[in-house]
């Protein structure tokens, strides 16, 4: 009887089921203390944390989940967690929103759609709970995150925060300031609906982008397949501007941390100037499939209401 009840609860919490490399993956809400513990454990694998001191504890996951938050796991059939979403209520200017602190997938399950379905599951539950806005942070130098968040999910970015968390101790962030862009996912907007339901990605072909004659903020140099920041201009005269970043920061991070720090300091000035001080909004992200890969943030000086209505400068 207890087993049958547990099975019913489990089924009621299932949001999506996927097959990845022949493995059956269930995206669902946690239903037991062991589930929450596994969602704590999996953080160490995802972010290569040195120990549990950097992880969100299982009891914090429980508290958020039972008090208006959205907590989701991706589980194998044996119960092992391979992905996590952790979010909780936030409040600003009289509005309650959902703040998404963690979304991640273990390395061998990345780039197979699992992260995308975790975010779809988060949106589904957020809508059921009455939220219209989900916010989170992401590293402006992570091209794959920028493309995923902006082009595939339809977030917009209106603000930048220097050293948001202080120095983190996981492998990807250790030794660097944790500068972050603030993603705003307006989950009821036409923009997001069109991106998710109609496949209208918030991106544009690079050639089409250049035909619009945007202002290119920064110049780069390419040395040994690495993209280095050469110079940048702070000039808010154009309504449409483009900011270039490396399409893959990992080679530079592994081999030349000083150059990564130059990028961070340059982007800090650029994003603070255009987003925080002059009201631009990041509306798109595109990648030139050159070697090395080159990524481009697309910033537009427009009322956010126009942008959220699904309007683009290239439409």
Secondary structure, DSSP 8 states (H G I E B T S, - for coil): -HHHHHHHHHHHHEEEEEEETTEEEEEE---SHHHHHHHHHHHHHHHT-SSGGGS--HHHHHHHHTTT-EEEEEEETTS-EEEEEEEEEEEETTEEEEEEEEEEE-GGGTTSSHHHHHHHHHHHHHHHTT--EEEEEE-TT-HHHHIIIIIIT--EEEEEETTSS-S--STTTTTS---EEEEEEETTSHHHHHHHHS---S---HHHHHHTT-EE-EEEEEETTEEEEEEE---TT-SEEEEEEES--HHHHHH-HHHHHHHHHHHHHHHIIIIIIT--EEEEEEEE-SSS-EEEEEEE-S-HHHHHTT--TT-
